[in-house]
């Protein structure tokens, strides 16, 4: 390189003679320039290295932050997924337990229904066997006879009650008519009305006696009488007695009592 510089210098100085001192100064100058260039190069290299370090540090810093955030997000997502999966699993287990319980209940009800159906079928068969038995038929005939006898007795008893009631009411009515005969002197209409009522009482007493005889005969010989007809006759005679009693009461209220009240007012 020195030779090259010397060659340059020779070309510029038109082949002039260079002294030792000039060469030394030139060399010194060149060395200083080279040193400066090295310093500049070292400074540049240092800046580049520092820049690269900063960039690398920044890169790793942001990379670390990003990785940390990513890991946090992944962790949160994973935890959320695990929680949701656990929740779904618990709900599924609860549903499964409920379904199992319902299935067991349904099976229990089904078994209970089978037992009841079997029991009913057994009872139905027993009832069928009983209905087909001769003993039941005999028993039913006996019950029918008893029912018929009971019905006849009830009708006879009701007929007896009707007769006794009619007898008592008619006796009271006859007594009332006899008591009212004290007023026959008040007017001719009262005498005629009481005579008519007495006649009705006698006729009704005759009918009542006839009905009493028929009722007694039907009790002694039930096969000769129709209990429905006898009961109907006792009901009829009882109604007639009550109508006659009402007629006697009205006769006193509308025929005798007004005249008695007028006489009392007059002081007679």
C-alpha positions in Angstrom: 0.0 0.0 0.0 2.9 2.3 0.7 4.3 1.6 -2.7 1.0 2.4 -4.2 0.9 5.7 -2.4 4.4 6.4 -3.4 3.4 5.6 -7.0 0.6 8.1 -6.7 2.8 10.6 -5.2 5.3 10.1 -8.0 2.6 10.7 -10.5 1.4 13.9 -8.9 4.9 15.4 -8.3 6.0 14.7 -11.8 8.7 12.2 -10.6 10.1 14.6 -8.0 12.3 13.4 -5.2 10.5 12.7 -1.9 12.4 13.2 1.3 12.5 10.9 4.3 10.7 13.5 6.4 7.8 13.8 3.9 7.4 10.1 3.9 7.3 10.0 7.6 4.7 12.7 7.8 2.7 11.1 5.2 2.9 7.8 6.9 1.9 9.4 10.2 -1.0 11.1 8.5 -2.2 7.9 7.0 -1.9 6.1 10.2 -4.0 8.7 11.9 -6.6 8.5 9.2 -6.6 4.7 9.4 -7.1 5.0 13.2 -9.9 7.4 12.8 -11.5 5.1 10.2 -11.1 2.2 12.7 -12.6 4.2 15.5 -15.5 5.2 13.2 -15.8 1.6 12.2 -15.7 0.4 15.8 -18.2 3.0 16.8 -20.5 2.0 14.0 -20.0 -1.7 14.8 -20.7 -0.9 18.5 -23.9 1.0 17.6 -25.0 -1.8 15.4 -24.3 -4.4 18.0 -26.1 -2.2 20.7 -29.0 -1.7 18.3 -29.1 -5.4 17.5 -29.0 -6.2 21.2 -31.8 -3.7 21.9 -33.8 -5.1 19.0 -33.2 -8.6 20.1 -34.1 -7.7 23.7 -37.2 -5.9 22.6 -38.1 -8.8 20.4 -37.7 -11.3 23.2 -39.5 -9.0 25.5 -42.5 -8.6 23.3 -42.3 -12.2 22.3 -42.4 -13.1 26.0 -45.3 -10.8 26.6 -47.1 -12.3 23.7 -46.3 -15.8 24.8 -47.4 -14.9 28.3 -50.7 -13.4 27.0 -51.2 -16.4 24.8 -50.5 -18.8 27.6 -52.9 -16.9 29.8 -55.6 -16.9 27.2 -55.0 -20.6 26.5 -55.0 -21.3 30.2 -58.3 -19.3 30.7 -59.9 -21.0 27.7 -58.7 -24.4 29.0 -60.0 -23.7 32.5 -63.3 -22.4 31.1 -63.6 -25.5 28.8 -62.8 -27.7 31.8 -65.4 -25.9 33.9 -68.0 -26.1 31.2 -67.2 -29.8 30.5 -67.5 -30.5 34.2 -70.8 -28.7 34.4 -72.1 -30.6 31.4 -70.9 -33.8 32.9 -72.6 -33.1 36.2 -75.9 -32.1 34.4 -75.6 -35.3 32.3 -75.1 -37.3 35.5 -78.0 -35.7 37.1 -80.2 -36.3 34.1 -79.0 -39.9 34.0 -79.8 -40.4 37.7 -83.2 -38.9 37.2 -83.9 -41.1 34.2 -82.7 -44.1 36.1 -85.0 -43.3 39.0 -88.0 -42.8 36.6 -87.2 -46.1 34.9 -87.1 -47.8 38.3 -90.4 -46.2 39.3 -91.9 -47.2 36.0 -90.7 -50.8 36.4 -92.1 -50.8 40.0 -95.5 -49.6 38.7 -95.4 -52.1 35.9 -94.7 -54.9 38.3 -97.5 -53.6 40.7 -99.9 -53.4 37.7 -99.0 -57.0 36.7 -99.7 -58.2 40.3 -103.0 -56.4 40.4 -104.0 -57.7 37.0 -103.1 -61.2 38.1 -105.1 -60.8 41.3 -108.1 -59.5 39.4 -107.9 -62.4 36.9 -107.7 -64.8 39.9 -110.8 -63.2 41.5 -112.6 -63.2 38.2 -112.0 -66.9 37.8 -113.1 -67.5 41.3 -116.3 -65.5 40.7 -116.9 -67.4 37.5 -116.5 -70.7 39.2 -118.8 -69.6 42.0 -121.4 -68.4 39.5 -121.2 -71.7 37.7 -121.6 -73.7 40.9 -124.9 -75.3 41.8 -124.6 -74.2 45.4 -124.7 -70.6 44.3 -127.8 -71.2 42.3 -129.5 -72.8 45.2 -128.4 -69.9 47.5 -129.7 -67.4 45.0 -133.1 -69.1 44.9 -133.3 -69.1 48.7 -132.4 -65.4 48.7 -135.1 -64.7 46.1 -137.6 -66.5 48.2 -136.5 -64.7 51.3 -136.7 -61.4 49.4 -140.3 -62.2 48.3 -141.3 -63.1 51.8 -139.7 -60.0 53.2 -141.4 -57.8 50.7 -144.8 -59.4 51.5 -144.2 -58.9 55.2 -143.2 -55.3 54.7 -146.4 -54.7 52.6 -148.5 -56.4 55.3 -146.9 -54.4 58.0 -147.5 -51.2 56.1 -151.1 -52.2 55.5 -151.6 -52.8 59.2 -150.1 -49.4 60.0 -152.4 -47.8 57.5 -155.4 -49.6 59.0 -154.5 -48.6 62.5 -153.9 -45.0 61.6 -157.2 -44.8 59.7 -159.1 -46.3 62.6 -157.7 -43.8 65.1 -158.3 -40.8 62.8 -161.9 -42.0 62.0 -162.7 -42.4 65.7 -161.5 -38.8 66.4 -163.5 -37.5 63.5 -166.7 -39.3 64.7 -166.1 -37.8 68.2 -165.8 -34.3 66.6 -169.1 -34.8 64.7 -170.9 -35.9 67.9 -169.4 -32.9 69.8 -170.7 -30.5 67.0 -174.3 -31.8 67.3 -174.8 -29.5 70.2 -175.0 -26.7 67.6 -177.8 -28.2 65.5 -180.3 -25.8 67.0 -178.4 -22.8 65.6 -179.6 -23.4 62.1 -181.2 -26.0 59.8 -178.0 -26.0 57.6 -175.9 -27.0 60.5 -178.2 -29.9 61.3 -178.3 -31.1 57.7 -174.5 -30.8 57.4 -173.9 -32.8 60.5 -176.3 -35.5 59.4 -174.5 -35.7 56.1 -171.1 -36.0 57.9 -172.5 -38.7 60.3 -173.6 -40.7 57.3 -170.2 -40.4 55.7 -168.5 -41.5 58.9 -170.8 -44.6 59.1 -170.0 -45.6 55.5 -166.3 -45.1 56.0 -166.4 -47.1 59.2 -168.1 -50.0 57.3 -165.4 -49.8 54.6 -162.7 -49.7 57.2 -164.1 -52.8 58.9 -164.1 -54.6 55.6 -160.5 -53.6 54.9 -159.5 -54.8 58.3 -161.0 -58.2 57.7 -159.2 -58.5 54.3 -155.9 -57.5 55.8 -156.2 -60.0 58.6 -157.2 -62.8 56.1 -154.2 -61.9 53.8 -151.9 -62.2 56.8 -153.3 -65.7 57.7 -153.6 -66.9 54.1 -151.0 -64.9 52.0 -151.3 -67.3 49.0 -155.0 -66.4 48.6 -154.5 -62.7 48.5 -152.5 -60.2 46.4 -150.5 -58.2 48.9 -150.2 -55.3 46.4 -154.0 -55.0 46.1 -154.5 -55.2 49.9 -151.9 -52.5 50.5 -153.6 -50.4 47.9 -156.9 -50.7 49.6 -155.4 -49.7 53.0 -153.8 -46.7 51.4 -157.2 -45.7 49.8 -159.1 -46.0 53.1 -156.5 -44.0 54.9 -156.8 -41.2 52.3 -160.6 -41.2 52.6 -160.4 -40.9 56.4 -158.1 -37.9 56.2 -160.3 -36.2 53.6 -163.4 -36.7 55.9 -161.5 -35.3 58.9 -160.6 -32.2 56.9 -164.2 -31.8 55.7 -165.4 -31.9 59.3 -162.9 -29.3 60.4 -163.8 -27.0 57.5 -167.6 -27.5 58.3 -167.0 -26.2 61.8 -164.7 -23.4 60.6 -167.0 -22.1 57.9 -170.5 -23.1 59.1 -170.6 -23.4 62.9 -167.9 -21.0 64.2 -169.1 -17.8 62.4 -172.6 -18.3 63.9 -171.2 -19.0 67.4 -169.0 -15.8 67.1 -172.0 -13.6 66.1 -174.0 -14.9 69.1 -171.2 -14.2 71.4 -170.9 -10.7 70.1 -174.7 -10.2 70.7 -174.4 -11.6 74.2 -176.7 -14.5 73.5 
